[in-house]
Amino acid sequence: MPTPAPHLAYPEPPASPLWHRTGPRPRPLTPEQQRRNRERLLSAQHTPRPRTKETTR
């Protein structure tokens, strides 16, 4: 059962106009680009990442 939204003591600010895209839509990926992305994603998911002790900045 979903819980009801909490009642805030202040109104939620309006969404920023920067969140809305204007202009032409991006071109859809070609089937070749989709295939290459799928292959790279599968490769990245199954490749172990090196474990480092120090943090990278």
C-alpha positions in Angstrom: 0.0 0.0 0.0 1.6 3.3 -1.0 2.1 5.9 1.7 0.5 9.3 1.3 2.8 12.2 0.3 3.9 14.3 3.3 2.4 17.7 3.8 5.1 20.3 3.6 5.1 23.5 5.5 6.1 25.4 2.3 5.1 25.1 -1.3 7.3 23.2 -3.8 9.2 25.6 -6.1 8.3 25.6 -9.7 10.4 23.5 -12.1 13.3 25.3 -13.7 12.9 26.2 -17.3 16.3 24.7 -17.9 14.7 21.3 -17.3 12.7 21.6 -20.5 14.4 20.9 -23.7 13.8 23.2 -26.7 14.9 22.8 -30.2 15.2 19.9 -32.6 15.0 16.3 -31.3 18.2 14.2 -31.5 18.6 11.8 -34.3 17.7 8.2 -33.4 20.6 5.7 -33.3 21.1 3.6 -36.3 20.8 -0.2 -35.9 24.6 -0.4 -36.2 25.1 2.1 -33.4 22.5 0.2 -31.3 24.4 -3.1 -31.9 27.8 -1.6 -31.0 26.4 0.0 -27.8 24.8 -3.3 -26.8 28.1 -5.1 -27.3 30.1 -2.6 -25.4 27.5 -2.6 -22.5 27.7 -6.3 -22.2 31.5 -6.3 -22.3 31.6 -3.6 -19.6 29.1 -5.4 -17.4 31.2 -8.6 -17.5 34.6 -7.1 -17.2 35.9 -7.0 -13.6 36.9 -3.5 -12.5 40.3 -3.0 -10.8 40.0 -2.5 -7.0 42.1 0.4 -5.7 42.7 1.4 -2.1 43.2 5.1 -2.7 40.3 7.4 -3.8 40.5 9.0 -7.2 39.8 12.7 -7.4 
